[in-house]
Structures are given as C-alpha cells and as structure tokens.
Amino acid sequence: QLQLEESGGGSVEAGGSLRLSCRASGKYANPSTSMGWFRQAPGKRREGVAVITDDTTTYADSVKGRFTVSRDNAENTLYLQMDSLKLEDTAMYYCAADPYYSSGGAFAVSSGGSDFGYWGQGTQVTVSS
C-alpha cells in the first residue's frame, strides 16, 4: 500500500554535503501522508532526524541548522539535504511514512518513528575525517 525507496547515501568527508531522496509509491503516496527521516548507528537506538507531518517540519536538535527536509508532492518524494556533516552523522538512514500518523512531529522525532508503519530499506551515510 506504500512503498518507499531511498537513494543518495554515500561517503563524504566531514564538513561535506549529501542529499538523500525517498520516493513513495502506492495507494498512500499522497501529500497528506506523514513522512520523515530516521537513522541508526551501530550499537545505538534508532533516532529521528526530521519529520514532516500536517505540513509542519520538526528536526532533531542535533541536526538543526545543518539539515533541511523537504518534499515534492507532485513527485511523491521526500528529500533530506545534509550540510556540514559531522562524524557522528554516520548511520544508516531510513525513510518512513504513515498515512494515519497523528501524534505530532516532536513525538515522531523523539520516539525514533515508533508509530510509523512503512519503512524503506535504508541508505548508508558515512562521514570520515
């Protein structure tokens, strides 16, 4: 009912930039579906990065001012522009979505997307010194 395909990960030096994309397809691929980016580093719990829900954008404190999330509703695509990357941004990044999500952006970020029902396969981001 909702398929998510991420792209754009890779390796970059600290201070560099990457842009991730997440294309949604299926029955629930529409502008009203909440979407977001989450990440998980080895040995750590999954954490929220940036979420768009009810046309409101919420960022994790750790990425504010460096990352920008946006969506192209005509293309059903979510983007994450990552600038000034740091070593600690190294993680697997996942796109997630849910057409019925209603708990707000702050909870989505703090809970690591626990209430999001649809997930992509993930794309690796590696930041080196």
Rosetta blueprint (number, residue, H / E / L):
1 Q L
2 L L
3 Q E
4 L E
5 E E
6 E E
7 S E
8 G L
9 G L
10 G E
11 S E
12 V E
13 E E
14 A L
15 G L
16 G L
17 S L
18 L E
19 R E
20 L E
21 S E
22 C E
23 R E
24 A E
25 S E
26 G L
27 K L
28 Y L
29 A L
30 N L
31 P L
32 S L
33 T L
34 S E
35 M E
36 G E
37 W E
38 F E
39 R E
40 Q E
41 A L
42 P L
43 G L
44 K L
45 R L
46 R L
47 E E
48 G E
49 V E
50 A E
51 V E
52 I E
53 T E
54 D L
55 D L
56 T E
57 T E
58 T E
59 Y E
60 A L
61 D L
62 S L
63 V L
64 K L
65 G L
66 R L
67 F E
68 T E
69 V E
70 S E
71 R E
72 D E
73 N L
74 A L
75 E L
76 N L
77 T E
78 L E
79 Y E
80 L E
81 Q E
82 M E
83 D L
84 S L
85 L L
86 K L
87 L H
88 E H
89 D H
90 T L
91 A E
92 M E
93 Y E
94 Y E
95 C E
96 A E
97 A E
98 D E
99 P L
100 Y L
101 Y L
102 S L
103 S L
104 G L
105 G H
106 A H
107 F H
108 A H
109 V H
110 S H
111 S L
112 G L
113 G L
114 S L
115 D L
116 F L
117 G L
118 Y E
119 W E
120 G L
121 Q L
122 G L
123 T E
124 Q E
125 V E
126 T E
127 V E
128 S E
129 S L
